[in-house]
Amino acid sequence: LFQVDYSNTYKTAKTQSCIHLLSEAHLLVRAALMDANNLEPGEKAELLEAFKESCGHLGDCYSRLDTQYSHLA
C-alpha cells in the first residue's frame, strides 16, 4: 500500500518511474488478494480498495502516455 500512496505523489508527472512503482504495487496488492484467506475482513476490504485504485491509476497513466513512451504499453 505504501507504493500505491508513494506513486500517487508522482502521478501528475506520468513518468516511467511512476508507472514502474505503480505496477509493482499493483502486483503486490494483487498477490495479497489472491492469498486473502488469512486476512481480516477489514484488511481484505482495504486491499481490494487499493487494488481498484491502482487499476484506475495504471489505466490513467497508460492512456496519457506520450508516443515516446509507447513501448511501455
PQR file of N, CA, C, O and H, with PARSE charges and radii, in Angstrom:
ATOM      1  N   LEU A   1       0.821  -1.195   0.000 -0.4000 1.5000
ATOM      2  CA  LEU A   1       0.000   0.000   0.000 -0.0000 2.0000
ATOM      3  C   LEU A   1       0.859   1.251   0.000  0.5500 1.7000
ATOM      4  O   LEU A   1       0.464   2.286  -0.536 -0.5500 1.4000
ATOM      5  N   PHE A   2       2.033   1.152   0.601 -0.4000 1.5000
ATOM      6  CA  PHE A   2       2.934   2.295   0.615 -0.0000 2.0000
ATOM      7  C   PHE A   2       3.299   2.711  -0.799  0.5500 1.7000
ATOM      8  O   PHE A   2       3.334   3.904  -1.101 -0.5500 1.4000
ATOM      9  H   PHE A   2       2.354   0.311   1.037  0.4000 1.0000
ATOM     10  N   GLN A   3       3.575   1.733  -1.685 -0.4000 1.5000
ATOM     11  CA  GLN A   3       3.968   2.067  -3.047 -0.0000 2.0000
ATOM     12  C   GLN A   3       2.827   2.741  -3.805  0.5500 1.7000
ATOM     13  O   GLN A   3       3.071   3.631  -4.619 -0.5500 1.4000
ATOM     14  H   GLN A   3       3.547   0.764  -1.440  0.4000 1.0000
ATOM     15  N   VAL A   4       1.590   2.331  -3.548 -0.4000 1.5000
ATOM     16  CA  VAL A   4       0.449   2.976  -4.201 -0.0000 2.0000
ATOM     17  C   VAL A   4       0.392   4.432  -3.773  0.5500 1.7000
ATOM     18  O   VAL A   4       0.256   5.324  -4.610 -0.5500 1.4000
ATOM     19  H   VAL A   4       1.392   1.608  -2.887  0.4000 1.0000
ATOM     20  N   ASP A   5       0.495   4.677  -2.466 -0.4000 1.5000
ATOM     21  CA  ASP A   5       0.473   6.046  -1.969 -0.0000 2.0000
ATOM     22  C   ASP A   5       1.660   6.849  -2.488  0.5500 1.7000
ATOM     23  O   ASP A   5       1.503   8.000  -2.894 -0.5500 1.4000
ATOM     24  H   ASP A   5       0.606   3.952  -1.786  0.4000 1.0000
ATOM     25  N   TYR A   6       2.841   6.247  -2.477 -0.4000 1.5000
ATOM     26  CA  TYR A   6       4.050   6.923  -2.932 -0.0000 2.0000
ATOM     27  C   TYR A   6       3.950   7.283  -4.411  0.5500 1.7000
ATOM     28  O   TYR A   6       4.317   8.388  -4.809 -0.5500 1.4000
ATOM     29  H   TYR A   6       2.968   5.312  -2.148  0.4000 1.0000
ATOM     30  N   SER A   7       3.459   6.366  -5.211 -0.4000 1.5000
ATOM     31  CA  SER A   7       3.360   6.645  -6.644 -0.0000 2.0000
ATOM     32  C   SER A   7       2.328   7.727  -6.925  0.5500 1.7000
ATOM     33  O   SER A   7       2.426   8.423  -7.936 -0.5500 1.4000
ATOM     34  H   SER A   7       3.160   5.469  -4.888  0.4000 1.0000
ATOM     35  N   ASN A   8       1.343   7.879  -6.050 -0.4000 1.5000
ATOM     36  CA  ASN A   8       0.347   8.936  -6.233 -0.0000 2.0000
ATOM     37  C   ASN A   8       0.982  10.319  -6.185  0.5500 1.7000
ATOM     38  O   ASN A   8       0.484  11.242  -6.830 -0.5500 1.4000
ATOM     39  H   ASN A   8       1.263   7.314  -5.229  0.4000 1.0000
ATOM     40  N   THR A   9       2.062  10.483  -5.442 -0.4000 1.5000
ATOM     41  CA  THR A   9       2.720  11.781  -5.377 -0.0000 2.0000
ATOM     42  C   THR A   9       3.361  12.141  -6.705  0.5500 1.7000
ATOM     43  O   THR A   9       3.611  13.316  -6.974 -0.5500 1.4000
ATOM     44  H   THR A   9       2.466   9.733  -4.918  0.4000 1.0000
ATOM     45  N   TYR A  10       3.629  11.142  -7.540 -0.4000 1.5000
ATOM     46  CA  TYR A  10       4.246  11.376  -8.840 -0.0000 2.0000
ATOM     47  C   TYR A  10       3.286  11.195 -10.007  0.5500 1.7000
ATOM     48  O   TYR A  10       3.707  11.234 -11.163 -0.5500 1.4000
ATOM     49  H   TYR A  10       3.426  10.188  -7.322  0.4000 1.0000
ATOM     50  N   LYS A  11       2.015  10.999  -9.726 -0.4000 1.5000
ATOM     51  CA  LYS A  11       1.104  10.649 -10.817 -0.0000 2.0000
ATOM     52  C   LYS A  11       0.913  11.775 -11.817  0.5500 1.7000
ATOM     53  O   LYS A  11       0.570  11.508 -12.968 -0.5500 1.4000
ATOM     54  H   LYS A  11       1.672  10.967  -8.787  0.4000 1.0000
ATOM     55  N   THR A  12       1.121  13.022 -11.422 -0.4000 1.5000
ATOM     56  CA  THR A  12       0.990  14.102 -12.376 -0.0000 2.0000
ATOM     57  C   THR A  12       2.141  14.114 -13.368  0.5500 1.7000
ATOM     58  O   THR A  12       2.000  14.643 -14.470 -0.5500 1.4000
ATOM     59  H   THR A  12       1.399  13.239 -10.486  0.4000 1.0000
ATOM     60  N   ALA A  13       3.266  13.544 -12.996 -0.4000 1.5000
ATOM     61  CA  ALA A  13       4.423  13.509 -13.883 -0.0000 2.0000
ATOM     62  C   ALA A  13       4.258  12.455 -14.972  0.5500 1.7000
ATOM     63  O   ALA A  13       4.785  12.630 -16.071 -0.5500 1.4000
ATOM     64  H   ALA A  13       3.381  13.114 -12.101  0.4000 1.0000
ATOM     65  N   LYS A  14       3.554  11.385 -14.705 -0.4000 1.5000
ATOM     66  CA  LYS A  14       3.324  10.295 -15.667 -0.0000 2.0000
ATOM     67  C   LYS A  14       4.638   9.766 -16.225  0.5500 1.7000
ATOM     68  O   LYS A  14       4.761   9.513 -17.423 -0.5500 1.4000
ATOM     69  H   LYS A  14       3.126  11.242 -13.813  0.4000 1.0000
ATOM     70  N   THR A  15       5.591   9.607 -15.365 -0.4000 1.5000
ATOM     71  CA  THR A  15       6.905   9.152 -15.797 -0.0000 2.0000
ATOM     72  C   THR A  15       6.978   7.636 -15.808  0.5500 1.7000
ATOM     73  O   THR A  15       6.100   6.945 -15.291 -0.5500 1.4000
ATOM     74  H   THR A  15       5.491   9.813 -14.391  0.4000 1.0000
ATOM     75  N   GLN A  16       8.052   7.137 -16.413 -0.4000 1.5000
ATOM     76  CA  GLN A  16       8.284   5.703 -16.412 -0.0000 2.0000
ATOM     77  C   GLN A  16       8.452   5.204 -14.984  0.5500 1.7000
ATOM     78  O   GLN A  16       8.014   4.102 -14.655 -0.5500 1.4000
ATOM     79  H   GLN A  16       8.765   7.699 -16.833  0.4000 1.0000
ATOM     80  N   SER A  17       9.086   6.011 -14.131 -0.4000 1.5000
ATOM     81  CA  SER A  17       9.284   5.615 -12.731 -0.0000 2.0000
ATOM     82  C   SER A  17       7.955   5.470 -12.008  0.5500 1.7000
ATOM     83  O   SER A  17       7.766   4.531 -11.235 -0.5500 1.4000
ATOM     84  H   SER A  17       9.443   6.907 -14.398  0.4000 1.0000
ATOM     85  N   CYS A  18       7.047   6.382 -12.252 -0.4000 1.5000
ATOM     86  CA  CYS A  18       5.720   6.320 -11.633 -0.0000 2.0000
ATOM     87  C   CYS A  18       5.001   5.049 -12.061  0.5500 1.7000
ATOM     88  O   CYS A  18       4.415   4.349 -11.235 -0.5500 1.4000
ATOM     89  H   CYS A  18       7.201   7.144 -12.880  0.4000 1.0000
ATOM     90  N   ILE A  19       5.048   4.761 -13.343 -0.4000 1.5000
ATOM     91  CA  ILE A  19       4.382   3.559 -13.861 -0.0000 2.0000
ATOM     92  C   ILE A  19       5.031   2.308 -13.287  0.5500 1.7000
ATOM     93  O   ILE A  19       4.343   1.344 -12.952 -0.5500 1.4000
ATOM     94  H   ILE A  19       5.524   5.330 -14.013  0.4000 1.0000
ATOM     95  N   HIS A  20       6.346   2.324 -13.174 -0.4000 1.5000
ATOM     96  CA  HIS A  20       7.053   1.175 -12.620 -0.0000 2.0000
ATOM     97  C   HIS A  20       6.647   0.944 -11.165  0.5500 1.7000
ATOM     98  O   HIS A  20       6.325  -0.181 -10.784 -0.5500 1.4000
ATOM     99  H   HIS A  20       6.904   3.107 -13.447  0.4000 1.0000
ATOM    100  N   LEU A  21       6.659   1.995 -10.356 -0.4000 1.5000
ATOM    101  CA  LEU A  21       6.260   1.871  -8.956 -0.0000 2.0000
ATOM    102  C   LEU A  21       4.823   1.410  -8.818  0.5500 1.7000
ATOM    103  O   LEU A  21       4.519   0.525  -8.019 -0.5500 1.4000
ATOM    104  H   LEU A  21       6.920   2.909 -10.666  0.4000 1.0000
ATOM    105  N   LEU A  22       3.952   2.006  -9.591 -0.4000 1.5000
ATOM    106  CA  LEU A  22       2.539   1.650  -9.512 -0.0000 2.0000
ATOM    107  C   LEU A  22       2.310   0.213  -9.963  0.5500 1.7000
ATOM    108  O   LEU A  22       1.480  -0.491  -9.387 -0.5500 1.4000
ATOM    109  H   LEU A  22       4.199   2.725 -10.240  0.4000 1.0000
ATOM    110  N   SER A  23       3.034  -0.228 -10.982 -0.4000 1.5000
ATOM    111  CA  SER A  23       2.907  -1.613 -11.450 -0.0000 2.0000
ATOM    112  C   SER A  23       3.358  -2.600 -10.379  0.5500 1.7000
ATOM    113  O   SER A  23       2.714  -3.625 -10.157 -0.5500 1.4000
ATOM    114  H   SER A  23       3.708   0.343 -11.449  0.4000 1.0000
ATOM    115  N   GLU A  24       4.468  -2.285  -9.719 -0.4000 1.5000
ATOM    116  CA  GLU A  24       4.945  -3.158  -8.642 -0.0000 2.0000
ATOM    117  C   GLU A  24       3.932  -3.224  -7.503  0.5500 1.7000
ATOM    118  O   GLU A  24       3.623  -4.299  -6.990 -0.5500 1.4000
ATOM    119  H   GLU A  24       4.992  -1.452  -9.900  0.4000 1.0000
ATOM    120  N   ALA A  25       3.425  -2.066  -7.120 -0.4000 1.5000
ATOM    121  CA  ALA A  25       2.438  -2.028  -6.037 -0.0000 2.0000
ATOM    122  C   ALA A  25       1.193  -2.810  -6.423  0.5500 1.7000
ATOM    123  O   ALA A  25       0.630  -3.540  -5.608 -0.5500 1.4000
ATOM    124  H   ALA A  25       3.676  -1.192  -7.536  0.4000 1.0000
ATOM    125  N   HIS A  26       0.770  -2.654  -7.665 -0.4000 1.5000
ATOM    126  CA  HIS A  26      -0.419  -3.347  -8.161 -0.0000 2.0000
ATOM    127  C   HIS A  26      -0.238  -4.865  -8.055  0.5500 1.7000
ATOM    128  O   HIS A  26      -1.140  -5.580  -7.618 -0.5500 1.4000
ATOM    129  H   HIS A  26       1.227  -2.061  -8.327  0.4000 1.0000
ATOM    130  N   LEU A  27       0.940  -5.340  -8.461 -0.4000 1.5000
ATOM    131  CA  LEU A  27       1.207  -6.780  -8.404 -0.0000 2.0000
ATOM    132  C   LEU A  27       1.268  -7.298  -6.971  0.5500 1.7000
ATOM    133  O   LEU A  27       0.802  -8.401  -6.685 -0.5500 1.4000
ATOM    134  H   LEU A  27       1.673  -4.759  -8.816  0.4000 1.0000
ATOM    135  N   LEU A  28       1.843  -6.498  -6.068 -0.4000 1.5000
ATOM    136  CA  LEU A  28       1.901  -6.900  -4.659 -0.0000 2.0000
ATOM    137  C   LEU A  28       0.513  -6.972  -4.039  0.5500 1.7000
ATOM    138  O   LEU A  28       0.201  -7.909  -3.304 -0.5500 1.4000
ATOM    139  H   LEU A  28       2.221  -5.602  -6.300  0.4000 1.0000
ATOM    140  N   VAL A  29      -0.315  -5.984  -4.337 -0.4000 1.5000
ATOM    141  CA  VAL A  29      -1.680  -5.984  -3.801 -0.0000 2.0000
ATOM    142  C   VAL A  29      -2.470  -7.142  -4.392  0.5500 1.7000
ATOM    143  O   VAL A  29      -3.230  -7.806  -3.687 -0.5500 1.4000
ATOM    144  H   VAL A  29      -0.062  -5.223  -4.935  0.4000 1.0000
ATOM    145  N   ARG A  30      -2.291  -7.382  -5.680 -0.4000 1.5000
ATOM    146  CA  ARG A  30      -2.985  -8.495  -6.334 -0.0000 2.0000
ATOM    147  C   ARG A  30      -2.583  -9.830  -5.718  0.5500 1.7000
ATOM    148  O   ARG A  30      -3.431 -10.688  -5.470 -0.5500 1.4000
ATOM    149  H   ARG A  30      -1.674  -6.843  -6.253  0.4000 1.0000
ATOM    150  N   ALA A  31      -1.297 -10.001  -5.475 -0.4000 1.5000
ATOM    151  CA  ALA A  31      -0.801 -11.241  -4.857 -0.0000 2.0000
ATOM    152  C   ALA A  31      -1.388 -11.415  -3.456  0.5500 1.7000
ATOM    153  O   ALA A  31      -1.775 -12.519  -3.074 -0.5500 1.4000
ATOM    154  H   ALA A  31      -0.608  -9.304  -5.677  0.4000 1.0000
ATOM    155  N   ALA A  32      -1.453 -10.329  -2.698 -0.4000 1.5000
ATOM    156  CA  ALA A  32      -2.024 -10.401  -1.347 -0.0000 2.0000
ATOM    157  C   ALA A  32      -3.507 -10.774  -1.406  0.5500 1.7000
ATOM    158  O   ALA A  32      -3.989 -11.528  -0.561 -0.5500 1.4000
ATOM    159  H   ALA A  32      -1.139  -9.432  -3.009  0.4000 1.0000
ATOM    160  N   LEU A  33      -4.221 -10.260  -2.384 -0.4000 1.5000
ATOM    161  CA  LEU A  33      -5.642 -10.597  -2.527 -0.0000 2.0000
ATOM    162  C   LEU A  33      -5.848 -12.051  -2.937  0.5500 1.7000
ATOM    163  O   LEU A  33      -6.847 -12.670  -2.570 -0.5500 1.4000
ATOM    164  H   LEU A  33      -3.829  -9.647  -3.071  0.4000 1.0000
ATOM    165  N   MET A  34      -4.915 -12.585  -3.685 -0.4000 1.5000
ATOM    166  CA  MET A  34      -5.039 -13.977  -4.114 -0.0000 2.0000
ATOM    167  C   MET A  34      -4.861 -14.937  -2.940  0.5500 1.7000
ATOM    168  O   MET A  34      -5.322 -16.078  -2.989 -0.5500 1.4000
ATOM    169  H   MET A  34      -4.104 -12.083  -3.982  0.4000 1.0000
ATOM    170  N   ASP A  35      -4.192 -14.471  -1.889 -0.4000 1.5000
ATOM    171  CA  ASP A  35      -3.978 -15.277  -0.692 -0.0000 2.0000
ATOM    172  C   ASP A  35      -4.675 -14.601   0.486  0.5500 1.7000
ATOM    173  O   ASP A  35      -4.075 -14.412   1.545 -0.5500 1.4000
ATOM    174  H   ASP A  35      -3.818 -13.544  -1.849  0.4000 1.0000
ATOM    175  N   ALA A  36      -5.930 -14.243   0.298 -0.4000 1.5000
ATOM    176  CA  ALA A  36      -6.671 -13.449   1.272 -0.0000 2.0000
ATOM    177  C   ALA A  36      -7.344 -14.286   2.360  0.5500 1.7000
ATOM    178  O   ALA A  36      -8.061 -13.733   3.194 -0.5500 1.4000
ATOM    179  H   ALA A  36      -6.417 -14.397  -0.562  0.4000 1.0000
ATOM    180  N   ASN A  37      -7.135 -15.590   2.375 -0.4000 1.5000
ATOM    181  CA  ASN A  37      -7.799 -16.447   3.362 -0.0000 2.0000
ATOM    182  C   ASN A  37      -7.410 -16.111   4.802  0.5500 1.7000
ATOM    183  O   ASN A  37      -8.206 -16.302   5.722 -0.5500 1.4000
ATOM    184  H   ASN A  37      -6.552 -16.040   1.698  0.4000 1.0000
ATOM    185  N   ASN A  38      -6.195 -15.613   4.997 -0.4000 1.5000
ATOM    186  CA  ASN A  38      -5.707 -15.333   6.342 -0.0000 2.0000
ATOM    187  C   ASN A  38      -5.921 -13.877   6.765  0.5500 1.7000
ATOM    188  O   ASN A  38      -5.426 -13.458   7.811 -0.5500 1.4000
ATOM    189  H   ASN A  38      -5.548 -15.458   4.250  0.4000 1.0000
ATOM    190  N   LEU A  39      -6.648 -13.116   5.967 -0.4000 1.5000
ATOM    191  CA  LEU A  39      -6.850 -11.706   6.268 -0.0000 2.0000
ATOM    192  C   LEU A  39      -8.149 -11.473   7.018  0.5500 1.7000
ATOM    193  O   LEU A  39      -9.122 -12.211   6.866 -0.5500 1.4000
ATOM    194  H   LEU A  39      -7.050 -13.457   5.118  0.4000 1.0000
ATOM    195  N   GLU A  40      -8.138 -10.438   7.823 -0.4000 1.5000
ATOM    196  CA  GLU A  40      -9.366  -9.978   8.466 -0.0000 2.0000
ATOM    197  C   GLU A  40     -10.227  -9.308   7.398  0.5500 1.7000
ATOM    198  O   GLU A  40      -9.702  -8.810   6.403 -0.5500 1.4000
ATOM    199  H   GLU A  40      -7.347  -9.839   7.947  0.4000 1.0000
ATOM    200  N   PRO A  41     -11.556  -9.293   7.599 -0.5600 1.5000
ATOM    201  CA  PRO A  41     -12.426  -8.655   6.601  0.2800 2.0000
ATOM    202  C   PRO A  41     -12.041  -7.203   6.302  0.5500 1.7000
ATOM    203  O   PRO A  41     -12.107  -6.770   5.151 -0.5500 1.4000
ATOM    204  N   GLY A  42     -11.643  -6.458   7.323 -0.4000 1.5000
ATOM    205  CA  GLY A  42     -11.238  -5.064   7.109 -0.0000 2.0000
ATOM    206  C   GLY A  42      -9.979  -4.948   6.275  0.5500 1.7000
ATOM    207  O   GLY A  42      -9.863  -4.050   5.441 -0.5500 1.4000
ATOM    208  H   GLY A  42     -11.589  -6.810   8.257  0.4000 1.0000
ATOM    209  N   GLU A  43      -9.031  -5.856   6.497 -0.4000 1.5000
ATOM    210  CA  GLU A  43      -7.788  -5.862   5.719 -0.0000 2.0000
ATOM    211  C   GLU A  43      -8.066  -6.204   4.264  0.5500 1.7000
ATOM    212  O   GLU A  43      -7.499  -5.606   3.349 -0.5500 1.4000
ATOM    213  H   GLU A  43      -9.126  -6.586   7.174  0.4000 1.0000
ATOM    214  N   LYS A  44      -8.942  -7.169   4.068 -0.4000 1.5000
ATOM    215  CA  LYS A  44      -9.290  -7.560   2.695 -0.0000 2.0000
ATOM    216  C   LYS A  44      -9.976  -6.409   1.971  0.5500 1.7000
ATOM    217  O   LYS A  44      -9.706  -6.160   0.796 -0.5500 1.4000
ATOM    218  H   LYS A  44      -9.403  -7.654   4.811  0.4000 1.0000
ATOM    219  N   ALA A  45     -10.862  -5.710   2.673 -0.4000 1.5000
ATOM    220  CA  ALA A  45     -11.556  -4.572   2.072 -0.0000 2.0000
ATOM    221  C   ALA A  45     -10.566  -3.457   1.706  0.5500 1.7000
ATOM    222  O   ALA A  45     -10.693  -2.814   0.664 -0.5500 1.4000
ATOM    223  H   ALA A  45     -11.081  -5.913   3.627  0.4000 1.0000
ATOM    224  N   GLU A  46      -9.587  -3.245   2.577 -0.4000 1.5000
ATOM    225  CA  GLU A  46      -8.578  -2.215   2.319 -0.0000 2.0000
ATOM    226  C   GLU A  46      -7.724  -2.592   1.107  0.5500 1.7000
ATOM    227  O   GLU A  46      -7.429  -1.742   0.267 -0.5500 1.4000
ATOM    228  H   GLU A  46      -9.484  -3.767   3.424  0.4000 1.0000
ATOM    229  N   LEU A  47      -7.329  -3.860   1.017 -0.4000 1.5000
ATOM    230  CA  LEU A  47      -6.556  -4.318  -0.137 -0.0000 2.0000
ATOM    231  C   LEU A  47      -7.362  -4.227  -1.426  0.5500 1.7000
ATOM    232  O   LEU A  47      -6.835  -3.841  -2.469 -0.5500 1.4000
ATOM    233  H   LEU A  47      -7.569  -4.550   1.700  0.4000 1.0000
ATOM    234  N   LEU A  48      -8.621  -4.578  -1.352 -0.4000 1.5000
ATOM    235  CA  LEU A  48      -9.475  -4.506  -2.537 -0.0000 2.0000
ATOM    236  C   LEU A  48      -9.619  -3.062  -3.011  0.5500 1.7000
ATOM    237  O   LEU A  48      -9.604  -2.800  -4.213 -0.5500 1.4000
ATOM    238  H   LEU A  48      -9.050  -4.892  -0.504  0.4000 1.0000
ATOM    239  N   GLU A  49      -9.757  -2.137  -2.084 -0.4000 1.5000
ATOM    240  CA  GLU A  49      -9.842  -0.721  -2.444 -0.0000 2.0000
ATOM    241  C   GLU A  49      -8.536  -0.247  -3.076  0.5500 1.7000
ATOM    242  O   GLU A  49      -8.555   0.481  -4.069 -0.5500 1.4000
ATOM    243  H   GLU A  49      -9.770  -2.350  -1.107  0.4000 1.0000
ATOM    244  N   ALA A  50      -7.407  -0.655  -2.508 -0.4000 1.5000
ATOM    245  CA  ALA A  50      -6.104  -0.294  -3.073 -0.0000 2.0000
ATOM    246  C   ALA A  50      -5.936  -0.892  -4.469  0.5500 1.7000
ATOM    247  O   ALA A  50      -5.373  -0.254  -5.358 -0.5500 1.4000
ATOM    248  H   ALA A  50      -7.392  -1.246  -1.702  0.4000 1.0000
ATOM    249  N   PHE A  51      -6.427  -2.123  -4.659 -0.4000 1.5000
ATOM    250  CA  PHE A  51      -6.346  -2.765  -5.973 -0.0000 2.0000
ATOM    251  C   PHE A  51      -7.164  -1.997  -7.008  0.5500 1.7000
ATOM    252  O   PHE A  51      -6.693  -1.747  -8.118 -0.5500 1.4000
ATOM    253  H   PHE A  51      -6.884  -2.642  -3.937  0.4000 1.0000
ATOM    254  N   LYS A  52      -8.374  -1.631  -6.647 -0.4000 1.5000
ATOM    255  CA  LYS A  52      -9.223  -0.863  -7.571 -0.0000 2.0000
ATOM    256  C   LYS A  52      -8.597   0.487  -7.898  0.5500 1.7000
ATOM    257  O   LYS A  52      -8.632   0.939  -9.042 -0.5500 1.4000
ATOM    258  H   LYS A  52      -8.757  -1.834  -5.746  0.4000 1.0000
ATOM    259  N   GLU A  53      -8.023   1.125  -6.879 -0.4000 1.5000
ATOM    260  CA  GLU A  53      -7.376   2.420  -7.085 -0.0000 2.0000
ATOM    261  C   GLU A  53      -6.171   2.278  -8.009  0.5500 1.7000
ATOM    262  O   GLU A  53      -5.975   3.105  -8.899 -0.5500 1.4000
ATOM    263  H   GLU A  53      -7.994   0.758  -5.950  0.4000 1.0000
ATOM    264  N   SER A  54      -5.367   1.243  -7.808 -0.4000 1.5000
ATOM    265  CA  SER A  54      -4.192   1.065  -8.662 -0.0000 2.0000
ATOM    266  C   SER A  54      -4.599   0.723 -10.094  0.5500 1.7000
ATOM    267  O   SER A  54      -3.921   1.127 -11.038 -0.5500 1.4000
ATOM    268  H   SER A  54      -5.526   0.570  -7.085  0.4000 1.0000
ATOM    269  N   CYS A  55      -5.690  -0.011 -10.266 -0.4000 1.5000
ATOM    270  CA  CYS A  55      -6.198  -0.281 -11.621 -0.0000 2.0000
ATOM    271  C   CYS A  55      -6.523   1.025 -12.333  0.5500 1.7000
ATOM    272  O   CYS A  55      -6.160   1.226 -13.492 -0.5500 1.4000
ATOM    273  H   CYS A  55      -6.241  -0.339  -9.498  0.4000 1.0000
ATOM    274  N   GLY A  56      -7.207   1.897 -11.625 -0.4000 1.5000
ATOM    275  CA  GLY A  56      -7.574   3.191 -12.207 -0.0000 2.0000
ATOM    276  C   GLY A  56      -6.361   4.041 -12.531  0.5500 1.7000
ATOM    277  O   GLY A  56      -6.292   4.653 -13.596 -0.5500 1.4000
ATOM    278  H   GLY A  56      -7.502   1.733 -10.684  0.4000 1.0000
ATOM    279  N   HIS A  57      -5.395   4.080 -11.605 -0.4000 1.5000
ATOM    280  CA  HIS A  57      -4.199   4.883 -11.835 -0.0000 2.0000
ATOM    281  C   HIS A  57      -3.371   4.331 -12.985  0.5500 1.7000
ATOM    282  O   HIS A  57      -2.858   5.096 -13.803 -0.5500 1.4000
ATOM    283  H   HIS A  57      -5.452   3.582 -10.739  0.4000 1.0000
ATOM    284  N   LEU A  58      -3.236   3.012 -13.055 -0.4000 1.5000
ATOM    285  CA  LEU A  58      -2.485   2.418 -14.168 -0.0000 2.0000
ATOM    286  C   LEU A  58      -3.159   2.723 -15.500  0.5500 1.7000
ATOM    287  O   LEU A  58      -2.496   3.091 -16.470 -0.5500 1.4000
ATOM    288  H   LEU A  58      -3.652   2.391 -12.391  0.4000 1.0000
ATOM    289  N   GLY A  59      -4.458   2.572 -15.540 -0.4000 1.5000
ATOM    290  CA  GLY A  59      -5.191   2.882 -16.769 -0.0000 2.0000
ATOM    291  C   GLY A  59      -5.009   4.332 -17.165  0.5500 1.7000
ATOM    292  O   GLY A  59      -4.824   4.641 -18.342 -0.5500 1.4000
ATOM    293  H   GLY A  59      -4.996   2.274 -14.752  0.4000 1.0000
ATOM    294  N   ASP A  60      -5.060   5.220 -16.190 -0.4000 1.5000
ATOM    295  CA  ASP A  60      -4.877   6.641 -16.450 -0.0000 2.0000
ATOM    296  C   ASP A  60      -3.468   6.921 -16.962  0.5500 1.7000
ATOM    297  O   ASP A  60      -3.293   7.664 -17.928 -0.5500 1.4000
ATOM    298  H   ASP A  60      -5.210   4.969 -15.233  0.4000 1.0000
ATOM    299  N   CYS A  61      -2.465   6.328 -16.317 -0.4000 1.5000
ATOM    300  CA  CYS A  61      -1.079   6.543 -16.746 -0.0000 2.0000
ATOM    301  C   CYS A  61      -0.861   6.069 -18.174  0.5500 1.7000
ATOM    302  O   CYS A  61      -0.283   6.788 -18.989 -0.5500 1.4000
ATOM    303  H   CYS A  61      -2.608   5.724 -15.533  0.4000 1.0000
ATOM    304  N   TYR A  62      -1.320   4.868 -18.478 -0.4000 1.5000
ATOM    305  CA  TYR A  62      -1.106   4.333 -19.824 -0.0000 2.0000
ATOM    306  C   TYR A  62      -1.906   5.093 -20.875  0.5500 1.7000
ATOM    307  O   TYR A  62      -1.449   5.228 -22.011 -0.5500 1.4000
ATOM    308  H   TYR A  62      -1.790   4.284 -17.816  0.4000 1.0000
ATOM    309  N   SER A  63      -3.076   5.586 -20.526 -0.4000 1.5000
ATOM    310  CA  SER A  63      -3.876   6.307 -21.510 -0.0000 2.0000
ATOM    311  C   SER A  63      -3.306   7.691 -21.817  0.5500 1.7000
ATOM    312  O   SER A  63      -3.610   8.272 -22.859 -0.5500 1.4000
ATOM    313  H   SER A  63      -3.447   5.476 -19.604  0.4000 1.0000
ATOM    314  N   ARG A  64      -2.483   8.215 -20.914 -0.4000 1.5000
ATOM    315  CA  ARG A  64      -1.909   9.549 -21.105 -0.0000 2.0000
ATOM    316  C   ARG A  64      -0.452   9.529 -21.574  0.5500 1.7000
ATOM    317  O   ARG A  64       0.164  10.585 -21.718 -0.5500 1.4000
ATOM    318  H   ARG A  64      -2.237   7.743 -20.068  0.4000 1.0000
ATOM    319  N   LEU A  65       0.090   8.363 -21.806 -0.4000 1.5000
ATOM    320  CA  LEU A  65       1.489   8.284 -22.232 -0.0000 2.0000
ATOM    321  C   LEU A  65       1.690   8.991 -23.562  0.5500 1.7000
ATOM    322  O   LEU A  65       0.866   8.886 -24.470 -0.5500 1.4000
ATOM    323  H   LEU A  65      -0.410   7.506 -21.689  0.4000 1.0000
ATOM    324  N   ASP A  66       2.788   9.706 -23.662 -0.4000 1.5000
ATOM    325  CA  ASP A  66       3.177  10.294 -24.937 -0.0000 2.0000
ATOM    326  C   ASP A  66       3.641   9.180 -25.855  0.5500 1.7000
ATOM    327  O   ASP A  66       3.943   8.078 -25.395 -0.5500 1.4000
ATOM    328  H   ASP A  66       3.458   9.792 -22.925  0.4000 1.0000
ATOM    329  N   THR A  67       3.697   9.454 -27.128 -0.4000 1.5000
ATOM    330  CA  THR A  67       4.137   8.436 -28.070 -0.0000 2.0000
ATOM    331  C   THR A  67       5.579   8.022 -27.821  0.5500 1.7000
ATOM    332  O   THR A  67       5.966   6.918 -28.205 -0.5500 1.4000
ATOM    333  H   THR A  67       3.451  10.348 -27.501  0.4000 1.0000
ATOM    334  N   GLN A  68       6.387   8.868 -27.191 -0.4000 1.5000
ATOM    335  CA  GLN A  68       7.773   8.484 -26.905 -0.0000 2.0000
ATOM    336  C   GLN A  68       7.850   7.333 -25.921  0.5500 1.7000
ATOM    337  O   GLN A  68       8.869   6.646 -25.846 -0.5500 1.4000
ATOM    338  H   GLN A  68       6.072   9.765 -26.880  0.4000 1.0000
ATOM    339  N   TYR A  69       6.764   7.112 -25.153 -0.4000 1.5000
ATOM    340  CA  TYR A  69       6.731   6.020 -24.199 -0.0000 2.0000
ATOM    341  C   TYR A  69       5.827   4.877 -24.663  0.5500 1.7000
ATOM    342  O   TYR A  69       5.434   4.032 -23.858 -0.5500 1.4000
ATOM    343  H   TYR A  69       5.937   7.670 -25.214  0.4000 1.0000
ATOM    344  N   SER A  70       5.499   4.847 -25.938 -0.4000 1.5000
ATOM    345  CA  SER A  70       4.548   3.849 -26.427 -0.0000 2.0000
ATOM    346  C   SER A  70       5.075   2.422 -26.270  0.5500 1.7000
ATOM    347  O   SER A  70       4.289   1.474 -26.283 -0.5500 1.4000
ATOM    348  H   SER A  70       5.818   5.533 -26.591  0.4000 1.0000
ATOM    349  N   HIS A  71       6.378   2.255 -26.122 -0.4000 1.5000
ATOM    350  CA  HIS A  71       6.948   0.912 -25.929 -0.0000 2.0000
ATOM    351  C   HIS A  71       6.559   0.330 -24.569  0.5500 1.7000
ATOM    352  O   HIS A  71       6.732  -0.868 -24.348 -0.5500 1.4000
ATOM    353  H   HIS A  71       7.016   3.025 -26.111  0.4000 1.0000
ATOM    354  N   LEU A  72       6.033   1.156 -23.649 -0.4000 1.5000
ATOM    355  CA  LEU A  72       5.641   0.665 -22.334 -0.0000 2.0000
ATOM    356  C   LEU A  72       4.246   0.056 -22.360  0.5500 1.7000
ATOM    357  O   LEU A  72       3.898  -0.731 -21.480 -0.5500 1.4000
ATOM    358  H   LEU A  72       5.892   2.130 -23.829  0.4000 1.0000
ATOM    359  N   ALA A  73       3.466   0.401 -23.333 -0.4000 1.5000
ATOM    360  CA  ALA A  73       2.073  -0.081 -23.377 -0.0000 2.0000
ATOM    361  C   ALA A  73       1.988  -1.498 -23.865  0.5500 1.7000
ATOM    362  O   ALA A  73       0.894  -2.053 -23.961 -0.5500 1.4000
ATOM    363  H   ALA A  73       3.748   1.040 -24.048  0.4000 1.0000
TER
END
